[in-house]
Amino acid sequence: MSTPHNALLLIGSAKPKGESSSEALANHLAERLRAHGMHTETCHVAMAMRAPAQTREFLQAVDRADALILAFPLYVDSLPYLATLALERIAAHRQSRAEPTSGSFLAIANCGFPEVAHNATAVAICQQFAEEAGYAWAGGLALGMGGAIAGRPVREVGGIAHNVVSALELAAKAIAAGNPVPEDAIALMAKPFIPITGYMLMGDIGWLAEARRNHVLTRLGARPFRQGP
């Protein structure tokens, strides 16, 4: 991998700007890349895929970048549709060129499940994209318990996110130097924020609080479409 100068960070979440954990992770990494001397651009795939003119501008930004980074939320065990569509457009665009520019590709996956292993298939899909689009695979950072970030800036999450901060710093340093993300960064990102039992308990409490707010706390066991006895 050659030393990159320009990074394009793609936000794969369809949530409004400023509300997704994927954007929070990408913004923090962009900040650290700039600290290491790189220029960064950020693009929301939900906007880029909205109309042909916006897609053309998006592909022009892809051409300017020598480090491409996609941050996305896990949908079951894969990427969101619009993130997949964006990668397909990028691959087709680069394959149509006689001499596509060199570059690297990094994936950052986050899921609400407590077990980080749920991200494995999606990260493998991203690695396959890198190969078919002619990018050097820089690695995949996978995060579980992404709901703990809840769209907040990473530095505002508090001490539970210290491993995420460290992982993104290691990733930024490696990308800026033209190297793949080190295994230490991948391992740090994969560490759970809190014990899994505690995370599940917090999820249960949040679910009950939401049910109470919507006045259905006593109806959580309802089965209105049940047929038969």
C-alpha positions, -999 to +999 in steps of 0.1 A: +000+000+000+013+034-010+011+064+014-024+079+011-032+116+013-070+117+008-095+096+027-132+093+018-154+081+047-187+066+037-216+066+062-236+034+055-265+042+079-297+057+066-304+076+098-305+114+096-272+132+098-257+132+133-279+104+147-260+072+138-233+053+156-217+046+122-213+083+117-199+088+152-173+062+145-164+076+111-162+112+124-138+102+152-116+083+127-117+113+103-105+135+131-076+112+139-067+109+102-065+147+099-043+147+130-019+124+111-018+148+081-045+134+058-073+153+041-108+138+046-142+139+030-174+124+043-203+111+023-237+096+033-246+068+009-283+075+015-278+109-002-253+097-028-277+070-041-307+093-042-303+106-078-279+100-108-263+135-104-255+128-068-241+094-076-218+109-102-205+134-076-201+105-052-180+085-077-159+116-084-151+118-047-142+081-048-118+088-075-101+116-055-096+093-025-067+069-020-082+055+012-118+045+012-135+038+045-170+025+050-187+027+085-220+009+086-246-008+109-252-045+107-286-054+092-292-090+104-258-104+091-250-081+062-247-045+051-277-022+046-291-021+011-279+014+003-244+006+015-243-026-007-256-005-036-229+021-031-202-006-031-217-022-063-216+012-080-180+018-069-169-016-081-186-012-115-171+023-119-136+011-111-139-020-133-149+002-162-117+022-161-086+011-180-064+020-151-083+025-119-065+045-092-048+025-065-061+027-029-070+009+002-104+000+017-113-003+054-146-015+068-160-005+102-191-026+112-211-021+143-241-041+156-264-039+185-259-075+194-235-081+224-215-106+204-191-090+179-190-123+159-223-113+142-203-089+121-181-115+105-201-122+074-205-085+066-168-079+070-161-108+047-184-092+021-164-060+024-132-079+019-146-095-012-156-060-025-121-047-020-107-076-041-132-071-069-129-033-069-091-033-070-085-020-035-058-032-011-077-046+019-068-026+050-089-047+073-122-048+091-130-032+125-160-049+141-179-036+171-206-052+192-229-034+216-230-005+192-262+007+209-241+020+237-228+048+214-263+058+204-251+082+178-231+103+203-196+116+195-172+088+206-155+110+231-188+118+248-196+081+254-173+080+284-148+055+298-166+025+284-155+035+249-117+038+257-110+006+237-128+021+207-108+054+210-076+034+211-086+012+182-094+041+160-062+059+168-042+028+158-063+025+127-057+061+117-020+059+123-018+028+101-040+041+073-021+074+072+012+054+068-003+033+040-004+002+061-032-023+069-049-019+103-030-038+129-045-068+147-042-049+180-067-024+167-091-051+155-089-068+189-094-036+208-125-027+188-139-062+194-138-060+232-172-056+248-180-023+265-194-041+296-201-078+305-227-093+282-251-100+310-251-063+320-257-052+284-286-075+281-301-063+314-298-027+303-315-037+270-344-053+289-348-023+311-348+000+281-374-021+264-397-020+294-392+018+297-401+022+261-432+000+265-443+021+295-438+053+276-460+040+248-486+027+273-483-010+263-463-023+293-491-047+303-495-059+266-460-072+258-473-107+257-502-100+233-506-122+203-534-106+183-529-127+152-527-160+170-548-187+154-564-216+172-564-224+209 
